[in-house]
Amino acid sequence: MTQYDPNLDGPERERVVVSEPVYTETVVVQRESNTGWWIAGGLAAAVLIAVLWILASGGREDQTEAQLAQAQADALTAQAQSDQAVLQSQIAGAQQSVDIARSNAAQAQAEASRAASEARAEMARAAQPVVITTPAPQPAPTSGVATVTTTSPQP
């Protein structure tokens, strides 16, 4: 016995295609940039200008320090005034909160007093005797013959 069926026209052949991977390369060409040199030159110029300015203002240090001390004193004064204003607003807010709390306490006390008086009134009403009256039942007729009318109750 074989693996092939004799009833078939012929053995089927299988095609195998082998493909090799394709490799691609991308070459990017960039120009050389001068940005770094421009940044370095700008920083060097800024340093040079700063050094020349410091050397040119060498005799004014005493006046500058006095102005700086005055500016610091003014800043401290302004800060102290700002702190004082903040404290005053906090005190005013606290006083307002105390006033609100007092108002709420007075309102609660009034409500408690009203509730107590209502409770006393209810207790007084509960202490009064309750009388319930009901109509007496009508006696049944004594005669052996019952009379039925349209107004008599039906059992």
C-alpha positions as CSV (number, residue, x, y, z in Angstrom):
1,M,0.0,0.0,0.0
2,T,1.3,3.4,-0.9
3,Q,0.5,7.0,0.0
4,Y,-0.8,7.8,-3.4
5,D,-4.4,7.2,-4.5
6,P,-4.4,5.4,-7.9
7,N,-7.8,6.9,-8.8
8,L,-6.3,10.3,-9.1
9,D,-5.0,11.6,-12.3
10,G,-1.6,12.0,-11.1
11,P,0.3,13.1,-8.1
12,E,-0.1,16.7,-7.3
13,R,3.1,18.6,-6.9
14,E,3.5,21.3,-4.4
15,R,5.4,24.4,-5.4
16,V,7.6,26.0,-2.8
17,V,8.8,29.5,-3.5
18,V,11.8,30.7,-1.5
19,S,12.2,34.4,-1.2
20,E,15.2,36.1,0.3
21,P,14.7,39.2,2.6
22,V,15.3,42.5,1.0
23,Y,17.5,45.0,2.8
24,T,17.3,48.7,2.2
25,E,19.5,51.5,3.3
26,T,18.6,55.1,3.7
27,V,21.3,57.7,3.5
28,V,20.5,61.1,4.9
29,V,22.9,64.0,4.1
30,Q,22.7,67.0,6.4
31,R,24.5,70.2,6.1
32,E,26.8,71.3,8.9
33,S,25.0,73.8,11.2
34,N,26.6,77.0,12.7
35,T,23.9,77.4,15.4
36,G,26.3,76.4,18.2
37,W,28.9,78.9,17.1
38,W,26.3,81.7,17.0
39,I,25.1,80.9,20.5
40,A,28.6,80.8,21.9
41,G,29.4,84.2,20.2
42,G,26.2,85.7,21.7
43,L,27.0,84.5,25.2
44,A,30.6,85.8,24.9
45,A,29.3,89.2,23.8
46,A,26.8,89.3,26.8
47,V,29.6,88.5,29.2
48,L,31.9,91.2,27.7
49,I,29.1,93.8,28.0
50,A,28.4,92.8,31.6
51,V,32.1,93.1,32.5
52,L,32.4,96.5,30.9
53,W,29.3,97.8,32.7
54,I,30.6,96.6,36.1
55,L,33.9,98.3,35.5
56,A,32.2,101.5,34.4
57,S,30.0,101.7,37.4
58,G,32.7,101.1,40.0
59,G,32.4,104.5,41.8
60,R,28.6,104.3,42.4
61,E,28.6,101.3,44.7
62,D,27.9,103.4,47.9
63,Q,24.9,105.2,46.3
64,T,23.6,101.9,44.8
65,E,23.8,100.1,48.2
66,A,22.0,103.0,49.9
67,Q,19.2,102.8,47.3
68,L,19.1,99.0,47.7
69,A,18.8,99.4,51.5
70,Q,16.0,102.0,51.1
71,A,14.2,99.7,48.7
72,Q,14.5,96.8,51.1
73,A,13.2,99.0,54.0
74,D,10.2,100.1,51.8
75,A,9.5,96.5,50.9
76,L,9.5,95.5,54.6
77,T,7.2,98.3,55.5
78,A,4.8,97.4,52.8
79,Q,4.9,93.7,53.9
80,A,4.2,94.8,57.5
81,Q,1.2,96.9,56.4
82,S,-0.1,94.0,54.3
83,D,0.3,91.6,57.3
84,Q,-1.6,94.1,59.5
85,A,-4.4,94.4,57.0
86,V,-4.7,90.6,56.8
87,L,-4.8,90.3,60.6
88,Q,-7.5,93.0,60.8
89,S,-9.6,91.2,58.2
90,Q,-9.2,87.9,60.1
91,I,-10.3,89.6,63.3
92,A,-13.3,91.1,61.6
93,G,-14.2,87.7,60.1
94,A,-13.9,86.1,63.5
95,Q,-16.1,88.8,65.1
96,Q,-18.7,88.2,62.4
97,S,-18.5,84.5,63.0
98,V,-19.1,85.1,66.8
99,D,-22.1,87.3,66.0
100,I,-23.6,84.7,63.7
101,A,-23.0,82.0,66.4
102,R,-24.8,84.2,69.0
103,S,-27.7,84.7,66.7
104,N,-28.0,81.0,66.0
105,A,-27.8,80.3,69.7
106,A,-30.6,82.8,70.5
107,Q,-32.7,81.3,67.7
108,A,-32.1,77.8,69.0
109,Q,-33.0,78.9,72.5
110,A,-36.3,80.4,71.2
111,E,-37.2,77.3,69.4
112,A,-36.4,75.2,72.5
113,S,-38.7,77.4,74.6
114,R,-41.5,77.2,72.0
115,A,-41.1,73.4,71.9
116,A,-41.3,73.2,75.7
117,S,-44.4,75.3,75.8
118,E,-46.0,73.1,73.1
119,A,-45.1,70.0,75.0
120,R,-46.7,71.4,78.2
121,A,-49.9,72.2,76.3
122,E,-50.0,68.7,74.8
123,M,-49.5,67.3,78.3
124,A,-52.4,69.4,79.6
125,R,-54.6,68.2,76.8
126,A,-53.7,64.6,77.5
127,A,-54.6,65.0,81.2
128,Q,-58.2,65.9,80.4
129,P,-60.6,62.9,80.5
130,V,-61.8,61.7,77.2
131,V,-65.6,61.0,77.0
132,I,-66.8,58.9,74.1
133,T,-70.5,58.8,73.6
134,T,-72.3,56.3,71.4
135,P,-76.0,56.1,70.7
136,A,-77.9,53.4,72.7
137,P,-79.1,50.5,70.6
138,Q,-82.7,50.4,69.8
139,P,-84.7,47.6,71.5
140,A,-85.8,44.7,69.3
141,P,-89.5,44.6,68.5
142,T,-91.4,42.4,71.0
143,S,-94.2,41.3,68.8
144,G,-93.7,38.1,66.8
145,V,-94.5,39.8,63.5
146,A,-91.8,41.7,61.8
147,T,-92.7,44.9,60.0
148,V,-90.5,45.8,57.1
149,T,-90.5,49.3,55.7
150,T,-88.3,51.1,53.3
151,T,-86.7,53.1,56.1
152,S,-86.1,50.2,58.5
153,P,-82.6,48.7,58.7
154,Q,-82.1,45.4,56.8
155,P,-80.1,42.6,58.5
